[in-house]
C-alpha cells in the first residue's frame, strides 16, 4: 500500500475517532455536570433551621 493511500485512510480514521471521542466525552459531561448543582441544593435543603426567637 502506498504512503499516500495510508495517509488518506489514516485521515478518515482519525476524523472518525475524534468525532466518536467528542460525543462520548459530551455524554459523560452531561451526565456528571448536574452533580455539583444537586449537591448544593441538597446541602441547602438539609441545613438546620435558624434558632431565632419568633415567639
C-alpha distances in whole Angstrom, upper triangle without the diagonal:
4,7,8,7,7,10,11,11,13,15,16,16,18,21,21,22,24,26,27,28,30,32,32,34,36,37,38,40,42,43,44,46,49,50,51,53,55,56,58,59,60,62,64,65,66,68,72,74,76,79,81,85,85,89
4,5,5,6,9,10,11,12,14,16,17,18,20,21,22,24,26,27,28,30,32,33,34,36,38,39,40,42,44,45,46,49,50,52,54,55,56,58,60,61,62,64,65,66,68,72,74,76,79,81,85,85,89
4,5,5,6,9,10,10,12,14,15,16,18,20,20,22,24,25,26,28,30,31,32,34,36,37,38,40,41,42,43,47,48,49,51,52,53,55,57,58,59,61,63,64,66,69,72,73,77,79,82,83,86
4,5,5,6,9,10,11,13,14,15,17,19,20,21,23,24,25,27,29,30,31,33,35,36,37,39,41,42,43,46,47,49,50,52,53,55,56,58,59,61,62,64,65,69,71,73,76,78,82,82,85
4,5,5,6,8,10,11,12,14,16,17,18,20,21,23,24,26,27,29,30,32,33,35,36,38,39,41,42,45,46,48,49,51,52,54,55,57,58,60,61,62,64,68,70,72,76,77,81,81,85
4,5,5,6,8,10,10,12,14,15,16,18,20,21,22,24,26,26,28,30,31,32,34,36,37,38,39,43,44,45,47,48,50,52,53,54,55,57,59,60,62,66,68,70,73,75,79,79,82
4,5,5,6,9,10,10,12,14,15,16,18,20,20,22,24,25,26,28,30,31,32,34,36,37,38,41,42,44,45,47,48,50,51,53,54,56,57,58,60,64,66,68,71,73,77,77,80
4,5,5,6,9,10,11,13,14,16,17,19,20,21,23,25,26,27,29,31,32,33,35,36,37,40,42,43,45,46,48,49,51,52,54,55,57,58,60,64,66,68,71,73,76,76,80
4,5,5,6,9,10,11,12,14,16,17,18,20,21,23,24,26,27,29,30,32,33,35,36,39,40,42,44,45,46,48,50,51,52,54,55,56,58,62,65,66,70,72,75,75,79
4,5,5,6,9,10,10,12,14,15,16,18,20,21,22,24,26,27,28,30,31,32,33,37,38,39,41,43,44,46,47,48,50,52,53,54,56,60,62,64,67,69,73,73,76
4,5,5,6,9,10,11,12,14,15,16,19,20,21,23,24,26,27,29,30,31,32,35,37,38,40,41,43,44,46,47,49,50,52,53,55,59,61,63,66,68,71,71,75
4,5,5,6,9,10,11,12,14,15,17,18,20,21,23,24,26,27,29,30,31,34,36,38,39,40,42,44,45,46,48,49,51,52,54,58,60,62,65,67,71,71,74
4,5,5,6,9,10,11,12,14,15,16,18,20,21,22,24,26,27,28,30,33,34,36,38,39,40,42,43,44,46,48,49,50,52,56,59,60,64,66,69,69,73
4,5,5,6,8,10,10,12,14,15,16,18,20,21,22,24,26,27,28,31,32,34,35,37,38,40,41,43,44,46,47,48,50,54,56,58,62,63,67,67,70
4,5,5,6,9,10,11,12,14,15,17,19,20,21,23,25,26,26,30,31,33,34,36,37,39,40,42,43,45,46,48,49,53,55,57,61,62,66,66,69
4,6,5,6,9,10,11,12,14,16,17,19,20,21,23,25,26,28,30,32,33,34,36,38,39,40,42,44,45,46,48,52,54,56,60,62,65,65,68
4,5,5,6,8,10,11,12,14,15,16,18,20,21,22,24,27,28,30,32,33,34,36,37,38,40,42,43,44,46,50,52,54,58,60,63,63,67
4,5,5,6,9,10,10,12,14,15,16,18,20,21,22,25,26,28,29,31,32,34,35,37,38,40,41,43,44,48,51,52,56,57,61,61,65
4,5,5,6,9,10,11,12,14,15,17,19,20,21,24,26,27,28,30,32,33,34,36,37,39,40,42,44,48,50,51,55,57,60,60,63
4,6,5,6,9,10,11,12,14,15,17,19,20,23,24,26,28,29,30,32,33,34,36,38,39,40,43,46,49,51,54,56,59,59,63
4,5,5,6,9,10,11,12,14,15,16,18,21,22,24,26,27,28,30,32,33,34,36,37,38,40,44,47,48,52,54,57,57,61
4,6,5,6,9,10,10,12,14,15,16,19,21,22,24,25,27,28,30,31,32,34,36,37,39,43,45,47,50,52,55,55,59
4,6,5,6,9,10,11,12,14,15,18,20,22,23,24,26,28,29,30,32,33,34,36,38,42,44,46,49,51,55,54,58
4,5,5,6,9,10,11,12,14,17,18,20,22,23,24,26,27,28,30,32,33,34,36,40,42,45,48,50,53,53,57
4,5,5,6,9,10,10,12,15,16,18,19,21,22,24,25,26,28,30,31,32,34,38,40,42,46,48,51,51,55
4,5,5,6,9,10,10,13,15,17,18,19,21,23,24,25,27,28,30,31,33,37,39,41,44,46,50,49,53
4,5,5,6,9,10,12,14,17,17,18,20,22,23,24,26,28,28,30,32,36,38,40,44,46,49,49,52
4,5,5,6,8,11,12,14,16,16,18,20,21,22,24,26,27,28,30,34,36,38,42,44,47,47,51
4,5,5,6,9,10,12,13,15,16,18,19,21,22,24,25,26,28,32,34,36,40,42,45,45,49
4,6,5,7,10,12,12,13,16,17,18,19,21,23,24,25,28,31,33,35,39,41,44,44,47
4,6,7,8,11,12,12,14,17,17,18,20,22,22,24,26,30,32,34,38,40,43,43,46
4,6,6,8,10,10,12,14,15,16,18,20,21,22,24,28,30,32,36,38,41,41,45
4,6,7,8,9,11,13,14,15,17,18,20,21,23,27,29,31,34,36,40,40,43
4,6,5,6,9,10,11,12,14,16,17,18,20,24,26,28,32,33,37,37,40
4,5,5,6,9,10,10,12,14,15,16,18,22,24,27,30,32,36,36,39
4,5,5,6,9,10,10,12,14,15,17,20,23,24,28,30,34,34,37
4,5,5,6,9,10,11,12,14,16,19,21,23,27,28,32,32,35
4,5,5,6,8,10,11,12,14,18,20,22,26,28,31,31,34
4,6,5,6,9,10,10,12,16,19,21,24,26,30,30,33
4,6,5,6,9,10,11,15,17,18,22,24,27,28,31
4,5,5,6,9,10,14,15,18,21,23,26,26,29
4,5,5,6,9,12,14,17,20,22,26,26,29
4,6,5,6,10,13,15,18,20,24,24,28
4,6,6,9,11,13,16,18,21,22,25
4,6,8,10,13,16,18,21,21,24
4,6,9,12,15,17,21,21,24
4,7,9,12,14,18,19,22
4,6,9,12,15,16,18
4,6,9,12,12,15
4,6,9,11,14
4,7,9,12
4,6,9
4,6
4
